[in-house]
Amino acid sequence: MIEVNNLSHSFGDNDVLRDINLKIRDGEVLGLIGVNGAGKSTLLRLMSGILTPKSGQVLIDGIDVQRGEARRALFFLSDDPFFGIGTTADELYELYETFYPNINREIFEQLMSIAGLRRNSSLSKFSKGMRRQAFTALAFAVAPKYLLLDESFDGLDPVARERFKKQVRKTAENGSTIIISSHDLSELENFCDNYLVLSESHLIPPEDVADRIRNQYKFQIVFETAPDPAIFDILEPQQVRIVARVATVIAAGDKDDIAAKIEGLHPLLFDYLPMESGEGLLNTVTELAEGGEFV
């Protein structure tokens, strides 16, 4: 289990993370979401032991991540991984083999072959997406207990993204715990088991995010004439769309209470609609991020 206890970090006078507390169960795929500058990359670097926190600690199976033995259980793939000039994929594999002696060459070679990548070619000649696939092949070959992936969809074409998702699920099913951040929220919906949201230097834990998603309801409401959008303020809506006399409203709270308030607007009729794929997650994150730009 990964435990994050009272973790805070800053760069100069900029407080990036404050009092982060989190327990991550084994075998989960967690999506890490936040607006630009929210601290996603910083949190992953702290969890991997690359950065030393200003205060608090990260425990990997009860051991402080700042101790070398704790880091053997995890693999962190940054958004811009380092490689030497002229280094080939095979040479990179041999380097990582010194740190992870249980790395699986068969998996590495298979994933490189599927991606159509030459193992004896210099990584500097690869495109950004090709380099990303080479490094993720290494990560999946290591198959660590804890895999931290920062912006791992970046640069991948649609086919590579689907391959990547399938390999993430397969790796998780084999016992790895995976935390993955992405600037594209649509990549994470219906893919992760739970979600972590960073907002204003604080972390919204996965159970709170799940509760917010579950407590959202969508209604279609028909009026005699086109309604004034202001009448829906009583619902504290997350989303309102009006087309002629028909309004579609998403609001959070108790379903029956929302329905009673809609009755008070005296519509001709209204009905409950099922939420579309990803709507609940998008509305929740948008609300928590207060309209910021996702990256």
N, C-alpha and C positions, 0 to 999 in steps of 0.2 A: 504494500500500500504506500502511496505517496501522501505525506502529510505536510501541509504548509501552515506554519504557526506564526501569527502576528508579523507577517512579512511586510516590510516597508523598504522602499528604495527611491532615491532621488539622484538627479544629475544637476549639480550646483544647487540653485534655488528652486529647481523644478521638481516637485514631488510627483513622481510617476505612479507609484503604488503606495497605498496606505493600509496598514492593518489587514492584510490578506490572510484569511483562514480558509483552509480547504482540506478535505479528505477525499482521495480518489480511490475508488474500489478497483480491484484487479479485474482485467478482462473487458473494460469499457472502451468505447470509442467516443471521445469527448471533442466537441467543436468549441474552439475558442474564438469569441467574437468581440469586436470593439471598434470604435471609431478611430480615425487617424490620430496617432499619438496616445491612444488609450493605455498602451503598455503591454500589448500582447507579446511582442518579441522580447521585451525586458523580462516578463514573467517566465517565459520559456528558458531564457538564459539563466535566470536565477534558479529555476527548477533543475537545470542540467549541471549547475555548479560552475558555469563559466564566469558568472558575475557573483561577487560576494555582497549580500544584502547589507544595507545600512543598519537594519535591525530585524530580528526574527530569524527563522531558520526553515529549511526544507529537509525533511527526513525521508529517506528511501529505505523502506522496510526497517524503520527504526534507527537508521544510521544517517548522521548529518551528511548531506550531499557534498559538502566541502572536503570530506575524506575520500581518498582515491578509491577505496574498496566499494563505496556506495555507487560510484559512477560506472562501475563495470556492469551494472544491471540496466543501464539506459543508453540510448543513442539519440543524440540531438542533431537534427538536420536543419541548419539555418536557411534563411531565405537567399543567402548568397554564399554558399560554402566555398572554402579556400581550396585551391589546388596549385601545385607548382607548375611553372612554365614548362611545357613539353611533357608533363606527366600523362601517361596513358591510363585507361580504365583498369587494365591489369595491374599496373604499378600501384594505382590507388588501392586496389584490392589487397595487394601484398602489404601495404602500409597499415591498413585497417586490421589485417590479420594479426599483426603484432599486439594490437589492443584487444581484439576479440578473437581469441584462438578457436572458438566454436563456430565461427562464421562458415556458412555453407556455400562452397564454390559452385556446386551444381545449381542452386537457386540463382546465384549471381549470373552465371553464364546463360541460364535459361531466360532470365528476364532481359538481359542484354540482347540476346538473340531475337526474342519476341519484338523488342523495340527496334530491331534492325541496326544496332550500334556495334561498331568495330571495337573490340577490347584493346587492340594494339594501336589505336589511333589516339593522337594527342587530344586531351579534353579541350584545349584552347581552340581547336578547329570545330568543336561542336557548337550548335546553336544553344541558346539558353534553355530551351525545352529539352534538347538532347542531353545536356549536362544534368538537368534536373532528373531525367529518367535514369542516368547512370548512377547518380547518388542515391536515388530511391532504391535502385537495385541492390546497392550496398546495404542500405538500411534494412531491407526485407531479408537479405541474406544473413545479416547479423541476428535478426529475429530476437531483439532484446526483450526483457521483461517489460521495459517502459520505453516507448518510442515517441519522441517529441518532434513534430513536423511543423515548421514555420513556413507558411505560404507555399505549400507543396504543389498546389495546382498551377502556380504561376508559370507561364510559358508552355504549358502542355496543350496539345491539340485535343479535340473532343474524343478521339479514339484512345489516346494515351490517358486521358482523364478517367475514362471508364475502366481501363485496365488497372489504373492506379487504385480506384475505389475497390475493385474486386480483390486486389492484393491486400489492401488495408483490412478488409473484412476477413480474409483468409488468415492473415497474421494475427488478428484479434481472436479468431476462433481457436488458434493454436496456443493461446494463452497470453499474448501481449496486451498491455494496456497502452492505448494510443491517444495522444492529444494532438489535435491538428487545427491550425489557424488558417483562415483564408480571407482575402479581401472580397471574395465573391460569395455573398450569403447563400445564393442559390445552389452553390456546390455542396453546402453542408446540410441543407434541408433533406429530410428523409434518408439520411445517410449515417448520422451520428446517433448514439444511444442517448446522449444528453448534451447540454450546452452550458458553457461558462460565458458570462457576459461581463466585460470590463466597462465600467462607467464611472467617470469622475474619480479616477484613481482607486476605486473600490471594485470588489468582485461580487457579482450577483451569483450565488451558488446554484448548481444545477437543479436542486429540488425547488428553489424559488422560481427559476425560469420555467420549469415544467408546470408548476402551479399556475403561473400567469398564462401559459399557452392553453391549458385545459379550461380556464375560466373565461374564455372568449366565446362570444356567440354572434352569429350573423342573422339578421332579419331583413326580409323584403317587405316594404310597407307601401301601400297604395292609398293615395289621397284623392279627393274630389278635384282639387286643382294643384298645380305645382307648388310644393312646400317651400317655405323659407328655411334655408339651412340652419338658422339660429334656433329653430324650435327643437332641434335635436341636442342642444347643449345640456338639457336635463339628463340625458343618457351618458354624458361624459364620454362621447364616442371616440374610438381609436381611428375609425374611418367612416366617411359618409360619401356616398355617390348618389347623385340625383339625375334621373333621366325622365324629363317631362313630369308625370304625376307619380312616378315610382322612385322610391328611395331604398338604397341598400345600405344598411348600417351594421357596423361591427362594434360591439361594446363589451366591456369586461365586468364581471360581477356575478350575482345570482341570476340565473336565467329567468326565473319567475318574476323577480323584481324588475328586470329590464322589460319583460313583456307587459307588466302592469303600468310602467311609465309610458310605454308605447300606446297602450289603451287610452291613456289620458290625453294623447295627442289627437284623438278622435279620427283615426284613419277609416277608410272604407273597409279595408281588410289588411291583415299582415300575416306572415308565416315565417317559421324558422327555416333557415337554409344551412346545409352542411358547409363547414369551412373547406376551402380549396387547399390543395397541397401547398404547404409552406406559408400559408397566410398567417397562421398563429405565430409562427416563429418570427416572420418579418415584422408583424405589428408589435410584438413584444420587444424585439431588439430596437426597433425605431423609437419606441416609447422610452426605453431605458437610455438610449443614446441621445435623446432629445434632438433628433433630426440631424445628427452629424453625418459626415461622409465615411462610408465604410471602406477601409483598406486593410 
